[in-house]
């Protein structure tokens, strides 16, 4: 994929860092108001194959992996023994194998970590990033048709944008498409995992009915959806509930499955005490990065949270997901980077935190 897909995208105008195909501001507006398609060049894949793959992953991750059917996908976390997240993964099946999507920057370390647990299990783990081109597709909720189809395998002048089956998928539903798989992420976003060999042709089909955008626009869509991610700067910074993972809208934790690393801490947090920190959405004007601390008057010079992810906003400035003490948010004053740093302006999430 690296040998063919990335150079192809560069010829289409994608910036070297994957951020945009030209003007970030225009792409952000397009992502907010219309249908867009984005190459997810910052994401990679781990393939788990073998007779014990389901059971192996089930004993290591926060969600019910054995319950993933060929037509479904799930989010799950990999935790330390102290319940701190090392990675947040999107997982689905490809035949008898499992594919795990996660940021490329943490993939080598996570692959090595998982491999340490294989021992005598009949499992093979490999970096499958080169096998698939990962593409994000977003259209406003309620839009179901366009002049031509963008999804491979659906053709004709009046075909639905995503194809009937793909457009009608429930959240986390998976459908085979010509040259790969489509996974519905939420009301307006889909993930396409396409065969790398034919990805350039599929991209051209997609671009007929959707505007190409870069990672900046896609990451803003992710923040708008309240979907957290874990990167190098935030590894071991959160237990799952701090990222809203037990809530139905994120759905990354099962409390009915067996043990996994950190399970005791995650369960204790859920049942024996109030969850004091949550992930919220906020706006700010200055440039900051994931992992930056946040402060509130009630905690003085002790930070009360951490930025989870940041992206430019179509409204100007930036938007972020921030994990912070709920009491500080209720008090209405949270500052970034320092006690007297910029004050966050909190925005609504698309799901309740109750």
ABEGO torsion letter per residue (X at the ends): XAAAAAAAAAAAGBBAAGABAGBAAAAAAAAAABBBBBBBAABBBBBBBEAAAAAAAAAABABBAAABBAABBBBBBBBBAAGBBABBBBBBBBEABBBBBBBAAAAAAAAAAAAAAAEABBBBBBBAAAABBBBBBBBBBGBABBABBABBGBBEAABBAAEAAAAABBBGBBBBBBGEBBBBABAABBBBBBBAAAAAAAAAAAAAABBBBBAAAAAAAAAAAGBBBBBAAABGABBAAAAGAABAAAGABBAABBBBBGAAAAAAAAAABBBABBBBBBBBABBBBBGBBBBBAAAEABBAEBBABBBBBAAEEBBBBBBBBAAAAAAGBBBBGBAABBBBBBBBBABBAX
